[in-house]
Amino acid sequence: MRIIKDKVALVTGAGSGLGRAIALRLAREGARLHLVDVNSAAVNETAALIQGASQKPAPSKVAVTVCDLSDLTSIDTLVHDVHAHWGGVDILVNNAGIGWYGPTNRMTDDEWDRLLTINLLAPIRLTRRLIKKMLARPEAHIVNMASICGWVCGGRFNAYHVSKFGLVGFSEALRAEFNRHGLGVTALCPGPVMTDLYKNSACGYADRETPQPPPWACTTPERVAEKTIRAIYRNHAVSLVGAAAYVLYYCKRFAPGIFYAMHSIGRARNLKNKFKKYREGAAPAEPATVSNRAA
């Protein structure tokens, strides 16, 4: 995209964290913004920050829709609001997402469904409803917040990884289909970021909280916002953010055996213990005494 100024940008999850940082950075480029979040107070605070930060005589135009992206009717209402207010969008930033930490077998069906609906189905649904008018624009761009978790897996974030791997695939498929028609698509893949994602993630352990990554491994929301703007201008297919993301991405790409070896740590010991317990539990019982007395 050559110019962001005066383009209409829709940002989901704009009430805090990455969504707020990206919205503020788009406003600095002169974009007109439609902010979306389930938290009314937070998203309106972001709108106020954008209006207050503007140095122009006429502040950047900002519209707000409070929307639960897990609800299909709410998404339809959002799309109606966007088309009624702006006539369509030039930039779509699918940022909203939630996490869940813990063993996969402890996650309920409802928890799986909610996470996949917000993290994966909502971006797909929103994109499908907006893409026709986006393709009619001279140029347009979609940014999907895929995370490095869409490339590299760790333990106890199974559903989150599934949703982000899905977003990477969705982004690549969209780009393959529509890039030649002027629609840019970026899978934005930051490493750990200093936001409240981990703190707000549900945990499958009753006696602990979702662990936070160490500060030295994290990048900042502002850095992610800067890379978002660069990805839009340069039409990057994949944009990594933060040292951790680069290390993990290229290690997985060129030396995947490292990760498979890490995932196997403790396997031999655990199997030995399991077989031992199985043998003890499956040991044949003492044969019952057979009476010689006729029935």
GIRAMO-V168768 format. One record per backbone hydrogen bond with DSSP energy under -0.5 kcal/mol. CO is the residue of the C=O (numbers start at 1). NH is the residue of the N-H. Records with the same first field share a line. If there is no record, write none. Layout:
CO = NH / NH
This chain:
4 = 7
7 = 9 / 32
8 = 90 / 91
9 = 11 / 34
10 = 93
11 = 14 / 36
13 = 16 / 19
16 = 19 / 20
17 = 21
18 = 22
19 = 23
20 = 24
21 = 25
22 = 26
23 = 27
24 = 28
25 = 29
26 = 31
27 = 30
30 = 6
32 = 9
33 = 35 / 63
34 = 11
35 = 65
36 = 13 / 14
37 = 67
38 = 40
39 = 43
40 = 44
41 = 45
42 = 46
43 = 47
44 = 48
45 = 49
46 = 50
47 = 51
48 = 52
49 = 53
50 = 54
57 = 59
61 = 33
63 = 35
65 = 37 / 67
67 = 69
68 = 71
70 = 72
71 = 75
72 = 76
73 = 77
74 = 78
75 = 79
76 = 80
77 = 81
78 = 82
79 = 83
80 = 84
81 = 85
82 = 86 / 87 / 88
83 = 87
90 = 141
91 = 10 / 93
92 = 94 / 143
93 = 12 / 95
94 = 145
99 = 202
101 = 204
103 = 106
104 = 107
108 = 112
109 = 113
110 = 114
111 = 115
112 = 116
113 = 117
114 = 118
115 = 119
116 = 120 / 121
117 = 122
120 = 124
121 = 125
122 = 126
123 = 127
124 = 128
125 = 129
126 = 130
127 = 131
130 = 134
131 = 135
132 = 136
133 = 137
134 = 137
140 = 184
141 = 92
142 = 144 / 186
143 = 94 / 145
144 = 146 / 188
147 = 150
148 = 151 / 152
154 = 157
156 = 102
157 = 161
158 = 162
159 = 163
160 = 164
161 = 165
162 = 166
163 = 167
164 = 168
165 = 169
166 = 170
167 = 171
168 = 172
169 = 173
170 = 174
171 = 175
172 = 176
173 = 177
174 = 178
175 = 179
178 = 181 / 183
179 = 182
182 = 140 / 184
184 = 142
186 = 144 / 188
187 = 189 / 239
188 = 146 / 147
189 = 241
190 = 148
192 = 219
193 = 195
196 = 200
197 = 201
198 = 201
202 = 101
204 = 206
205 = 208
214 = 217
215 = 218
219 = 194
220 = 224
221 = 225
222 = 226
223 = 227
224 = 228
225 = 229
226 = 230
227 = 231
228 = 232
229 = 233
230 = 234
231 = 235 / 236
237 = 187
239 = 189
241 = 191
242 = 246
243 = 247
244 = 248
245 = 249
246 = 250
247 = 251
248 = 252
249 = 253
250 = 254
251 = 255
255 = 258
256 = 259 / 260
257 = 261
258 = 262
259 = 263
260 = 264
261 = 264
262 = 265
264 = 267
266 = 270
267 = 271
268 = 272
269 = 273
270 = 274
271 = 275
272 = 276
273 = 277
274 = 278
275 = 279
276 = 280
277 = 281
278 = 282
280 = 283
289 = 291
